[in-house]
Amino acid sequence: MNNITAFRKIHFCYGHRVLNHESKCANAHGHNGIIWVHATPNTKLDSLGRVVDFSVLKDIVGGWVDTNWDHTFILNKEDKELMDIKEVLTVNKKVYVCDFNPTAENLANHLLLDICPGLLKDYDVTVTKIVFEETENCKVEVTL
């Protein structure tokens, strides 16, 4: 069978700060991010001839992004200054604390390796690539 990939675009808004960054990203700031989730079949196309229904990627992966990252401040647990004010940040708001600097590279890798396999375990697909657009001019790509 040919190598076939289905991919779905997911929009979300988030804030972050890159701990120890040498320039502007050392400040807390926000982005309108876009994630492209690329999935390939583990064995074959489904009975309808699809990798997976696009709504599965939207609802399951997009739902996770919406719940955990959309309109959220993504915080490195080593960022002592922001961890000190985390209680203020979480009053009626969302904060996602991670074990790494929340760069586009690390967030894409986290989604690909840590999040998507569990989310899609009941489907005969593997997410093989995440393209993470931090801005319209800057994006990263991580692949298995």
C-alpha positions as CSV (number, residue, x, y, z in Angstrom):
1,M,0.0,0.0,0.0
2,N,1.1,3.6,-0.7
3,N,2.2,5.7,2.3
4,I,-1.0,7.7,3.1
5,T,-1.3,10.4,5.7
6,A,-4.4,12.2,7.0
7,F,-3.8,15.5,8.7
8,R,-6.0,17.9,10.7
9,K,-5.5,21.5,11.5
10,I,-6.1,22.6,15.1
11,H,-6.2,26.3,16.2
12,F,-5.6,27.5,19.7
13,C,-4.4,30.4,21.8
14,Y,-1.9,30.1,24.6
15,G,0.6,32.0,26.7
16,H,4.1,31.0,27.7
17,R,7.5,32.1,28.6
18,V,10.8,30.5,27.6
19,L,12.9,30.2,30.8
20,N,16.4,31.6,30.3
21,H,15.7,32.8,26.8
22,E,18.2,35.4,25.5
23,S,15.7,37.8,24.0
24,K,11.9,38.7,23.9
25,C,10.6,35.2,24.7
26,A,12.0,35.6,28.2
27,N,8.9,37.7,28.8
28,A,5.4,36.2,29.4
29,H,3.6,36.5,26.1
30,G,0.9,34.8,23.9
31,H,0.5,33.2,20.5
32,N,-2.3,32.1,18.2
33,G,-0.9,28.7,17.5
34,I,-1.8,26.1,14.9
35,I,-1.1,22.4,15.1
36,W,-1.2,20.0,12.2
37,V,-1.7,16.5,13.4
38,H,-0.5,13.9,10.8
39,A,-1.8,10.3,11.2
40,T,-1.0,7.2,9.2
41,P,-2.8,3.8,9.4
42,N,-1.1,1.1,11.4
43,T,-2.2,-1.7,9.1
44,K,-4.6,-0.6,6.4
45,L,-7.2,2.0,5.5
46,D,-10.5,1.5,7.3
47,S,-13.5,-0.1,5.7
48,L,-14.5,3.2,4.1
49,G,-11.1,3.7,2.6
50,R,-9.8,6.3,5.2
51,V,-6.8,6.6,7.4
52,V,-9.2,7.9,10.1
53,D,-12.2,10.1,10.1
54,F,-11.0,13.7,10.3
55,S,-13.5,14.3,13.0
56,V,-11.6,11.8,15.2
57,L,-8.5,13.9,15.0
58,K,-10.5,17.1,15.6
59,D,-12.6,15.7,18.5
60,I,-9.9,13.7,20.3
61,V,-6.6,15.5,19.7
62,G,-8.3,18.9,19.2
63,G,-10.4,18.2,22.3
64,W,-7.3,17.5,24.4
65,V,-5.7,20.7,23.1
66,D,-8.8,22.7,23.8
67,T,-9.1,21.4,27.4
68,N,-5.4,21.6,28.2
69,W,-3.7,24.3,26.1
70,D,-6.3,26.6,24.5
71,H,-6.5,30.0,26.3
72,T,-4.0,28.6,28.9
73,F,-0.7,29.7,30.2
74,I,1.8,26.9,29.6
75,L,4.4,27.0,32.4
76,N,7.7,25.3,32.9
77,K,7.8,23.9,36.5
78,E,11.4,25.2,36.8
79,D,10.2,28.8,36.2
80,K,10.4,29.8,39.9
81,E,9.1,33.3,39.4
82,L,5.9,32.2,37.6
83,M,5.4,29.2,39.8
84,D,5.4,31.6,42.7
85,I,2.4,33.4,41.2
86,K,0.8,30.3,39.9
87,E,-2.1,30.6,42.4
88,V,-2.9,34.0,40.9
89,L,-2.7,32.6,37.4
90,T,-5.1,29.8,38.2
91,V,-7.9,31.8,39.8
92,N,-10.7,31.0,37.3
93,K,-8.0,30.4,34.7
94,K,-6.1,27.4,33.3
95,V,-2.4,26.7,33.7
96,Y,-0.6,23.7,32.1
97,V,2.6,22.9,34.1
98,C,5.2,20.9,32.2
99,D,8.6,19.4,32.9
100,F,10.3,21.3,30.1
101,N,10.6,24.7,28.6
102,P,7.4,25.4,26.6
103,T,9.0,26.0,23.2
104,A,7.2,25.1,20.1
105,E,9.7,22.2,19.6
106,N,9.1,20.8,23.1
107,L,5.3,21.2,22.9
108,A,5.1,19.5,19.6
109,N,7.3,16.6,20.8
110,H,5.2,16.3,24.0
111,L,2.0,16.1,21.9
112,L,3.6,13.5,19.5
113,L,5.2,11.2,22.0
114,D,3.3,11.6,25.3
115,I,-0.2,12.6,24.4
116,C,-1.3,11.3,21.1
117,P,-0.5,7.6,21.6
118,G,-2.8,7.4,24.6
119,L,-5.5,9.5,23.0
120,L,-5.7,7.4,19.8
121,K,-5.0,3.9,21.3
122,D,-8.5,2.7,20.3
123,Y,-7.9,3.6,16.6
124,D,-5.7,1.8,14.1
125,V,-3.6,4.9,13.5
126,T,-0.4,6.5,14.7
127,V,0.3,10.2,14.8
128,T,3.6,10.3,12.9
129,K,4.2,14.0,12.7
130,I,3.2,17.2,14.5
131,V,3.7,20.6,12.8
132,F,3.5,23.3,15.3
133,E,3.1,26.9,14.0
134,E,3.9,29.3,16.8
135,T,3.3,32.3,14.5
136,E,2.5,32.5,10.8
137,N,6.2,32.9,10.2
138,C,7.7,30.4,12.7
139,K,6.9,26.7,12.9
140,V,8.6,23.4,13.8
141,E,8.0,19.9,12.7
142,V,8.6,16.7,14.8
143,T,8.3,13.2,13.4
144,L,8.6,9.7,14.7
